[in-house]
């Protein structure tokens, strides 16, 4: 990982994203770039926003003074100020680097830029191919010791596995492979076990510690979150389950519910073709 992008609106809530980014940067020895986005203003408001720009610079310099000592000696903490749409500019900044990740808080607000992190977090996730870790501001931020990896019957469900393995190895974390379903039919159970077997084989080759569980419930989001809370997980990894409607990408119900209700940080991965130890994970059986 080359760089972590962190949207900042200087609210107390948005600092949770920065705190989590520092924890990941210290494990991956990567840089952190904080991004603040101002709305485009013209005319008589221009001078007012130029004054705000100077204030934003001062705020960033204070953050660097406070948080840089918490970083390892290799990673850099920088910032950039942009104008435009918050989610578009954050995504554009992440796309400027080949190997980047976005970490953001799911709530927070600032009068400076009309920055509402809750809604923008969803827009960021649905607009990027980069992995995104979203954190609810009330969650305690600490090292990643347990990761919940839910597997469903969708063909994309295993695409998040390589990144989860990378994170697990960096932190020495244990992965909980959780087969989730709303039905106890033999067909579904067999398909989930085939998926889980592929994941276990990959983790064995990568040296990742894991355990496997099987959960059935009416709402996959709810049973996943409850399980994660029971084992005191530090991260839940999901696919964004993006679908197309009216030529726009939108988050599917599972991803939206997870991001909206999980008190535990959520890693969102966009579906794409990835290969696992010679197996094409987007394939079926």
N, C-alpha and C positions, 0 to 999 in steps of 0.2 A: 504494500500500500504506500503510495507516494504522498498523499495529502488528504486531510480531513477538512471538509468545508462545514462551517458552523454559522447558521443565521443568527444574528445578534440584533436585538432591539433595545438592549440595555435594561430590560425589565429583570426583576429578580428571577422570574420563571425561565427566561432564556439563558440564564447563567447555568442552569442544569445541563443544557446541551454542551456548554463549554467545559463544565466539570467532567462530563462523561467522555468528551473528546480527548481531554488530557490523559485520562486513564488508558484509552486505546492508543494514543500516540506514544505513551511511555512503554507500551508493549511492542508496538510495531516500528518504533523509532522513525515516525513519519512527521511531517509538518502539519500545523494547524493554520488555516486561514479563516478569520472571522469576516463575515459579510454583513454589511448594513445597507439596506436599500431605501432610498428616498423616492417619494413620488415625484414625477416631473411637474414642476411649477414654472410658470412664466409670468411676465409682466411685473406688476408692482410687488408681487410676493417673492421675486427673485432675490432681492437684497436680504429679506428675512431668512430665506433658506441658505444663503451664503453664510450668514451668521450662525445658523444651525450647523452647517458643515464644520465650522471651526470648533463648535461645541462637541460634535461627534468625534472629531480627531482627539480632542482632550480626553473624552471618555474612553476611547480605545487605548490611548497611552496609559491611562490609569489601570485599565484591565491588564495590559502587558506587564506593568510594574507589579501587579498583584499576583498574576497567574504564571508568569514565566518561571519563577523559582520552583514551581511545582512540576515543571517539565524536565525531562532528561537533558543532558548536555548536547545532544545531537539535534533534537527536534527544534524547529523554529515556530514562533507564534507571531503571525502577521495579521494585517487587516486590509480590507478594501471597501471603499464606499462607492455605491453604484446608484443610478437613477433608473426608475422604471417600475415594472411589475415585480413584486417580491419573489414569487415562486419562479418566474422566468429567469430573473437575474441570478438567483441562487443556483438553479440548474445549469445556466450558461457557465457560471464560474466553475462548477464541478466538472463540466464537460471540457474545460480548458486543460485538464490533466488526464493522462491516459489511465492512471490507476488511482481513483479517488473514491471517497465515501462521504456522505452527508450525515451529520448528526445534529438533530434539532429537538427542541422542546415542543410538546404538542399544545401548550397554552402559554399565553403571555401577551401583553399589549403595550403599546407605546404611542403617545400622542405625537412623537416626532415624525413618524412615517406611516401612520395608520396601519401599523404592523400588528396583525392579529395572528399569532403563531399557530393557533389551533387550525383555522381554515387553511392557512398557507402551508402547513405541514402536509395536509392531504393533497394539496395541489402540487407540492414538490414531489411527493411520492408518485403521483399518477403521471407526472410529466418527465420523469427521468429514467434512464436505464441503469443509473448508478445505484448501488445499495444504499439504503437509508436506515439509520437507527433513530427511532423517535422515543423520547422519554417524557413521561408525565412528571410535572414539576414537583409533585409531592413524594416521588419515589426516592428512597435513599440511594445515593450513588456510591458504588464500590466496585471492587474487582469482580470479574465474571468467573464464578465457580461452577454454576450449573446452567446449561442451555437446554431449553425445551424445543424439540424438533418434531412438530406434528406432521404426520404423513396421512394424506387422504387418497382417494382413488383417482384424482386428476393426474394426467400424464406429466404435468409440470412439477408436481409436488417435490420431486427429488433434486430439482435444479439448485436449490439453496444449499445442498449438502457440502459441496467443495468449500464455499465461504464459511459455513459453520465449522468445518474441520479446521480451517485456517485460524479462525478465532479461538477455537477450543485448544489448539496446540499452543498458541501464543500465551494464553492464560493458564494452561494446564487444567482446563475445565472438563467436567463430565457432561456428556450429552445424553439427554433423555429422549430416546426415539419413541414417540407416542403415536401409535396407530389409532386414528380417530374415525368414527363412523356414526351414522344415525340409524344404521340397521345391523342386525346380527346375522345377516344371510351368509351362507357358506361361500358364495361367490365373492362377496366383498371381503370377507376375512382372508380368503386365499390370495386375492389380489394384493391386499395390504401386506400380507406376509412375504409375498414375492418382492415387493418394493422394499420392505424392511430388511430382507436378506441381502439385497444388493447394497443397501446403505451400511449394514454391519460389515460386509466384506470390505467395503471402501475404508471404513473407520479402522478395521484391523490392519489394513495395509498402511494407513497413515499414522498408526499408533495413538488413536483417540480412544479414551475410555468412554464407555457407554452402558446404558441399560435400556431395556425395551418394555413398554407397557401397551395395553390395549384398552381404549375407552369408547364407550357407546353412550350417546345421549341425543336429546332432541336438538340441541344447539351446539355445534362443534366449537364455536367461539367460547361459550360458557364453560364447557368441560375442559377445554385446553387451559383457560385462565385459572380455573379452580385447581387443576393439577399443578400448574406452575406455582401457584401460591402455596400449595401443600408441600412441595419439595423445596420451597424457598429459592426459586429460579431467579437468575439475574438477566435473562434474555430469552425471548420467544422469537423463533425464526419462521417467517411466513413468506409465501409467494403473494405478490400484489393482486393476483386474480383480476387483472385488468381486462375490460371488455370494451368493445367499440359501440358507441351510440351517437348518431347524428354527427359522424366523422370526428368525434372527440373521445379520447380515452377516459374512462371513468373507473373508479375502484369498485370491485365487486363487493357483494354484501359481507362476505367473510372478512376480507381485508379491512373494510370500513368499520365493521363492528369491533374487530380486534384493536385497531388504532384508537377507536373512540372509548373503549372500556377497559383496556388493559392497564393496570397500575404498574406493570413490569415493562421495561424497555422492549421495544419490538424492532426486530430486524426485518425490513421489507426488501425482497429481491424480485426484480422484474423477470418474467419468464423469457428464456432464450435457450438455444441449444448448447448443452454442456455435456461432456463425456466423463464418465466415471470409470476409471481403471479398465478401459476398453468397452464399457457398456454405455450405450446412448441413453441417458437418463430421461429424455423426453419421449422415448418410445414406450410401448405398452409392455406386454409380458416379455 
